[in-house]
Amino acid sequence: MNRDVEYNVRTLIGLLVIAAGVIGGIFMAWWLSFEGDIIDIIHIVKMKLPGWMWIVLRIGLSGVAGILFLSIFVVLAIMIFSGGSRK
């Protein structure tokens, strides 16, 4: 594959991932502000789950948040430090 094409594909994928994250975050903030109350939503979900399942859910959500943060960090690092010089 041509180096310019590889560089452009990597850049495009990185920008799309970042844009999707930003748009998703803005939508989630809007929804929680106007359509739902996060405390009520968490309380309703928690009351319907057994105690052990709530702990498992919290651990899983923490893991997902950590993986998401790490993936955004890696994408940004690749975009910044990749050797995709355009000669």
N, C-alpha and C positions, 0 to 999 in steps of 0.2 A: 504494500500500500504506500502511496506517496506520503512523504512526511507532512506536507501541508494539509492533506486530507486528514491524517491522523490527529494533527494538532487541532484542526477545526472541529472534528468529531468530539475529542475530549473536552474542548472548551464548551461546545454546545450542550453536551450531556451534563457537565458541571453546572452550567447556568440554568438548565431545566430543572435539575434537582433542587437547587437553591430557590428558584422561583416557585416551585411546587411547595416547598416548605414554608416560604413566606406567605403565599396565598392561603395555604391550609391554616397557618397560624392566625392570619387575619380573620378568616371565616370562622374559626373556632372561637376567637375572642368576641366577634360580633354575635355569634349564636348564644354564647354564654351570657352576654350582656343583655340581650333583648328577648331571647326566646326561652332560656332556661336559667335556673339558679343552680350553680354548681353544687352548693351545699345540700340543697334539697335532692338533687339527682344522686349524689353520693349516698345520702342517708337512705333513700328509697332502695338503691341497689344493695347497700349493706344490710338492711333489715330483711331482705329476701334471701340472703345467703347464710349458710351455716358459718359458724365462727372460723373453722379451719379454712374454708374456701376464701374468706375475706383476706386472710393472711397470705394465701397463695396468690390471690389476685394482686395484692399490693406488691409482692415480690416480683411477679410477672410484669406489672406496669413499670416498676423501677428498672427492671432489666431492659424493657423496650425503650424507655427514656434514655438509658445509658447507651444502648446500641445506636439510637437515632443521633445522639450527640456525637458519638464517635464517628459515625458515617459522615455527618456534616463536616466534622473536623478533617477527616481524611480527604474528602472531596476538595475542601478549600486548600489543604496542603498540596494536593496533587496539582490543582490549578496554579498555585503560586510557585511551587518548586519543581514542576516537571521540566524536563529538558527539551521542551518542544520549541526550540528556537527555530525561527522561520528564516532559512537562508536561501 
